[in-house]
Amino acid sequence: RSPPPRQVEFEDAVAEPDGAHSFPAVWSVSRKAFTVSGYWSYRLLTALFGVPMAILWGFLYACVSFGQIWAAVPCVRCFLLELECLAITFPVCIRGICDPFFHAVGGLLLSIRLALRKEP
């Protein structure tokens, strides 16, 4: 879920510091101009670009869904099938090649004896 759109109030956009205040009539007219222009600008932009943007976003979501359904998921499933085959053959190769080598090296190292002497 997306968050609700942010409502920008006049005081959020135009804030006078505590030490400087304009005439009350200027503040009131500015506030009304800000509110009305924002309201009508939004309505005008929605009327002009709302439907084309909805079509664009619908097309983009359709492209993403198409790519997910027809490309990404089949590729991942194919990759997992290949990994499943490797999961069976890899341990057999390790046991057949590495185990004898490490047993031989272990046998060689097992015959090493260390003697510790204290030198005067």
Backbone as CSV, one residue per row, in Angstrom:
resi,resn,N_x,N_y,N_z,CA_x,CA_y,CA_z,C_x,C_y,C_z
1,ARG,0.835,-1.191,0.000,0.000,0.000,0.000,0.864,1.233,0.000
2,SER,0.490,2.180,-0.809,1.248,3.432,-0.859,0.687,4.399,0.184
3,PRO,1.542,5.275,0.682,1.058,6.245,1.668,0.125,7.257,1.007
4,PRO,-0.746,7.870,1.784,-1.638,8.881,1.200,-0.823,10.075,0.717
5,PRO,-1.327,10.792,-0.298,-0.564,11.951,-0.792,-0.423,13.017,0.278
6,ARG,0.693,13.686,0.250,0.993,14.715,1.248,0.203,15.976,0.925
7,GLN,-0.524,16.469,1.888,-1.259,17.722,1.740,-0.346,18.855,2.219
8,VAL,0.043,19.733,1.296,0.909,20.849,1.647,0.045,22.043,2.000
9,GLU,0.192,22.489,3.206,-0.547,23.664,3.679,0.264,24.929,3.383
10,PHE,-0.405,26.045,3.391,0.239,27.328,3.106,1.377,27.592,4.086
11,GLU,1.152,27.311,5.351,2.175,27.561,6.373,3.388,26.652,6.187
12,ASP,3.200,25.459,5.578,4.333,24.570,5.307,5.216,25.130,4.204
13,ALA,4.604,25.786,3.217,5.349,26.291,2.069,5.888,27.697,2.315
14,VAL,5.078,28.547,2.902,5.471,29.934,3.141,5.387,30.176,4.641
15,ALA,6.508,30.319,5.263,6.528,30.532,6.709,7.332,31.793,7.013
16,GLU,6.706,32.709,7.688,7.403,33.924,8.102,8.069,33.673,9.445
17,PRO,9.284,34.159,9.606,9.932,33.990,10.916,9.210,34.815,11.979
18,ASP,9.487,34.510,13.225,8.784,35.179,14.327,9.006,36.688,14.325
19,GLY,10.168,37.136,13.915,10.471,38.569,13.979,9.908,39.382,12.834
20,ALA,9.463,38.743,11.742,8.995,39.491,10.576,7.636,38.975,10.151
21,HIS,6.641,39.881,10.167,5.298,39.512,9.734,4.798,40.557,8.746
22,SER,4.115,40.092,7.716,3.534,41.001,6.732,2.184,41.498,7.243
23,PHE,1.566,42.359,6.441,0.230,42.844,6.808,-0.752,41.676,6.806
24,PRO,-1.711,41.660,7.714,-2.684,40.563,7.753,-3.450,40.386,6.444
25,ALA,-3.747,41.467,5.761,-4.490,41.356,4.502,-3.630,40.665,3.437
26,VAL,-2.329,40.993,3.403,-1.416,40.351,2.441,-1.327,38.857,2.748
27,TRP,-1.222,38.533,4.002,-1.130,37.121,4.413,-2.395,36.366,4.017
28,SER,-3.534,36.967,4.240,-4.812,36.333,3.918,-4.971,36.145,2.419
29,VAL,-4.665,37.171,1.620,-4.781,37.065,0.163,-3.765,36.055,-0.380
30,SER,-2.567,36.079,0.162,-1.535,35.123,-0.277,-1.971,33.695,0.011
31,ARG,-2.549,33.494,1.174,-3.018,32.153,1.532,-4.118,31.683,0.582
32,LYS,-5.080,32.554,0.283,-6.158,32.190,-0.636,-5.609,31.928,-2.037
33,ALA,-4.669,32.772,-2.499,-4.076,32.583,-3.824,-3.333,31.256,-3.893
34,PHE,-2.600,30.921,-2.847,-1.867,29.650,-2.791,-2.829,28.474,-2.854
35,THR,-3.874,28.514,-2.057,-4.834,27.421,-1.990,-5.589,27.257,-3.305
36,VAL,-6.096,28.342,-3.839,-6.887,28.274,-5.073,-6.013,27.874,-6.261
37,SER,-4.818,28.461,-6.365,-3.949,28.113,-7.498,-3.502,26.653,-7.418
38,GLY,-3.237,26.167,-6.226,-2.887,24.745,-6.082,-4.042,23.838,-6.466
39,TYR,-5.224,24.203,-6.036,-6.422,23.411,-6.336,-6.672,23.345,-7.839
40,TRP,-6.681,24.518,-8.498,-6.989,24.552,-9.928,-5.831,24.017,-10.766
41,SER,-4.615,24.213,-10.330,-3.470,23.641,-11.061,-3.543,22.122,-11.042
42,TYR,-3.854,21.572,-9.885,-3.987,20.116,-9.784,-5.105,19.617,-10.698
43,ARG,-6.229,20.282,-10.695,-7.352,19.862,-11.545,-6.998,19.965,-13.020
44,LEU,-6.313,21.046,-13.408,-5.918,21.227,-14.803,-4.904,20.161,-15.233
45,LEU,-3.887,19.939,-14.400,-2.886,18.913,-14.720,-3.514,17.527,-14.778
46,THR,-4.459,17.263,-13.876,-5.148,15.966,-13.893,-5.967,15.813,-15.158
47,ALA,-6.659,16.878,-15.555,-7.475,16.811,-16.765,-6.607,16.620,-18.008
48,LEU,-5.452,17.268,-18.045,-4.582,17.174,-19.221,-3.770,15.882,-19.270
49,PHE,-3.218,15.493,-18.128,-2.262,14.393,-18.119,-2.713,13.148,-17.374
50,GLY,-3.868,13.191,-16.723,-4.312,12.044,-15.920,-4.505,10.784,-16.738
51,VAL,-5.280,10.879,-17.807,-5.557,9.692,-18.636,-4.302,9.220,-19.356
52,PRO,-3.495,10.114,-20.001,-2.264,9.618,-20.632,-1.297,8.966,-19.634
53,MET,-1.186,9.538,-18.440,-0.300,8.934,-17.437,-0.844,7.587,-16.968
54,ALA,-2.152,7.465,-16.829,-2.747,6.184,-16.452,-2.471,5.138,-17.522
55,ILE,-2.575,5.530,-18.789,-2.269,4.598,-19.881,-0.794,4.209,-19.841
56,LEU,0.087,5.192,-19.634,1.521,4.915,-19.571,1.847,3.962,-18.430
57,TRP,1.330,4.249,-17.229,1.615,3.388,-16.078,1.003,2.001,-16.247
58,GLY,-0.182,1.940,-16.843,-0.772,0.631,-17.120,0.098,-0.167,-18.073
59,PHE,0.628,0.495,-19.115,1.514,-0.179,-20.063,2.800,-0.641,-19.381
60,LEU,3.384,0.223,-18.531,4.622,-0.157,-17.847,4.399,-1.332,-16.897
61,TYR,3.318,-1.321,-16.140,3.028,-2.450,-15.252,2.770,-3.721,-16.059
62,ALA,2.116,-3.580,-17.201,1.899,-4.749,-18.057,3.231,-5.299,-18.565
63,CYS,4.160,-4.410,-18.938,5.485,-4.861,-19.397,6.237,-5.580,-18.276
64,VAL,6.178,-5.025,-17.074,6.848,-5.666,-15.942,6.226,-7.032,-15.657
65,SER,4.906,-7.105,-15.671,4.227,-8.386,-15.436,4.562,-9.388,-16.528
66,PHE,4.569,-8.934,-17.770,4.907,-9.813,-18.884,6.330,-10.359,-18.721
67,GLY,7.270,-9.474,-18.404,8.649,-9.918,-18.202,8.783,-10.882,-17.041
68,GLN,8.048,-10.633,-15.990,8.097,-11.510,-14.819,7.532,-12.883,-15.148
69,ILE,6.369,-12.895,-15.802,5.679,-14.159,-16.066,6.362,-14.959,-17.166
70,TRP,6.786,-14.291,-18.242,7.273,-15.015,-19.414,8.787,-15.085,-19.514
71,ALA,9.526,-14.345,-18.687,10.984,-14.382,-18.792,11.648,-14.729,-17.458
72,ALA,11.401,-13.947,-16.430,12.136,-14.102,-15.175,11.835,-15.427,-14.486
73,VAL,10.573,-15.739,-14.290,10.213,-16.971,-13.576,10.676,-18.223,-14.336
74,PRO,10.469,-18.319,-15.657,10.992,-19.497,-16.357,12.513,-19.607,-16.292
75,CYS,13.225,-18.470,-16.360,14.688,-18.521,-16.256,15.127,-19.021,-14.885
76,VAL,14.479,-18.547,-13.845,14.831,-18.991,-12.495,14.537,-20.481,-12.332
77,ARG,13.400,-20.926,-12.840,13.062,-22.351,-12.734,14.053,-23.214,-13.509
78,CYS,14.449,-22.772,-14.699,15.436,-23.506,-15.490,16.773,-23.555,-14.749
79,PHE,17.167,-22.439,-14.169,18.410,-22.379,-13.405,18.361,-23.336,-12.219
80,LEU,17.228,-23.375,-11.531,17.098,-24.285,-10.388,17.138,-25.748,-10.825
81,LEU,16.591,-26.053,-12.001,16.688,-27.418,-12.516,18.137,-27.794,-12.790
82,GLU,18.902,-26.862,-13.347,20.324,-27.119,-13.585,21.071,-27.298,-12.272
83,LEU,20.749,-26.485,-11.296,21.394,-26.624,-9.992,21.047,-27.956,-9.337
84,GLU,19.844,-28.420,-9.557,19.440,-29.711,-9.004,20.298,-30.833,-9.578
85,CYS,20.586,-30.745,-10.874,21.452,-31.732,-11.513,22.860,-31.646,-10.928
86,LEU,23.360,-30.421,-10.726,24.689,-30.259,-10.125,24.710,-30.726,-8.676
87,ALA,23.606,-30.560,-7.987,23.556,-30.978,-6.583,23.709,-32.485,-6.452
88,ILE,23.375,-33.203,-7.494,23.536,-34.657,-7.459,24.955,-35.051,-7.884
89,THR,25.466,-34.416,-8.934,26.772,-34.825,-9.472,27.950,-34.240,-8.712
90,PHE,27.826,-33.059,-8.165,28.950,-32.421,-7.484,29.460,-33.233,-6.293
91,PRO,28.602,-33.690,-5.389,29.115,-34.486,-4.265,29.789,-35.782,-4.722
92,VAL,29.283,-36.393,-5.796,29.909,-37.620,-6.299,31.320,-37.320,-6.787
93,CYS,31.483,-36.214,-7.511,32.819,-35.819,-7.982,33.740,-35.500,-6.812
94,ILE,33.242,-34.809,-5.834,34.073,-34.467,-4.669,34.514,-35.741,-3.950
95,ARG,33.569,-36.662,-3.737,33.922,-37.908,-3.060,34.885,-38.750,-3.891
96,GLY,34.758,-38.708,-5.207,35.615,-39.530,-6.058,36.993,-38.949,-6.279
97,ILE,37.136,-37.627,-6.233,38.425,-36.993,-6.532,39.103,-36.475,-5.270
98,CYS,38.406,-35.682,-4.507,39.033,-35.019,-3.361,39.236,-35.952,-2.175
99,ASP,38.270,-36.811,-1.896,38.407,-37.692,-0.745,39.668,-38.554,-0.815
100,PRO,39.966,-39.241,-1.940,41.206,-40.033,-1.979,42.459,-39.164,-1.803
101,PHE,42.451,-37.998,-2.382,43.609,-37.108,-2.253,43.819,-36.705,-0.797
102,PHE,42.759,-36.288,-0.147,42.902,-35.851,1.243,43.213,-37.019,2.181
103,HIS,42.715,-38.207,1.875,43.087,-39.379,2.680,44.573,-39.671,2.524
104,ALA,45.112,-39.551,1.310,46.540,-39.785,1.079,47.386,-38.741,1.792
105,VAL,46.990,-37.470,1.695,47.733,-36.408,2.381,47.637,-36.605,3.889
106,GLY,46.477,-36.999,4.368,46.324,-37.261,5.792,47.211,-38.410,6.248
107,GLY,47.317,-39.437,5.415,48.206,-40.556,5.763,49.659,-40.127,5.818
108,LEU,50.091,-39.259,4.901,51.459,-38.747,4.927,51.703,-37.900,6.164
109,LEU,50.765,-37.043,6.464,50.938,-36.162,7.624,50.817,-36.917,8.938
110,LEU,50.145,-38.042,8.916,49.991,-38.835,10.136,51.326,-39.420,10.588
111,SER,52.227,-39.682,9.642,53.507,-40.290,9.996,54.521,-39.266,10.485
112,ILE,54.208,-38.010,10.473,55.133,-36.978,10.968,55.064,-36.975,12.488
113,ARG,56.228,-37.025,13.072,56.340,-36.989,14.548,57.129,-35.746,14.939
114,LEU,56.665,-35.054,15.904,57.337,-33.868,16.405,57.899,-34.179,17.769
115,ALA,59.121,-33.753,17.954,59.762,-33.919,19.250,60.159,-32.533,19.727
116,LEU,59.758,-32.193,20.913,60.098,-30.901,21.488,61.244,-31.076,22.475
117,ARG,62.279,-30.273,22.297,63.397,-30.323,23.217,63.640,-28.941,23.770
118,LYS,64.039,-28.909,24.985,64.421,-27.647,25.590,65.936,-27.511,25.440
119,GLU,66.345,-26.415,24.892,67.789,-26.182,24.743,68.263,-25.358,25.930
120,PRO,69.438,-25.715,26.397,69.930,-24.974,27.589,70.368,-23.566,27.282
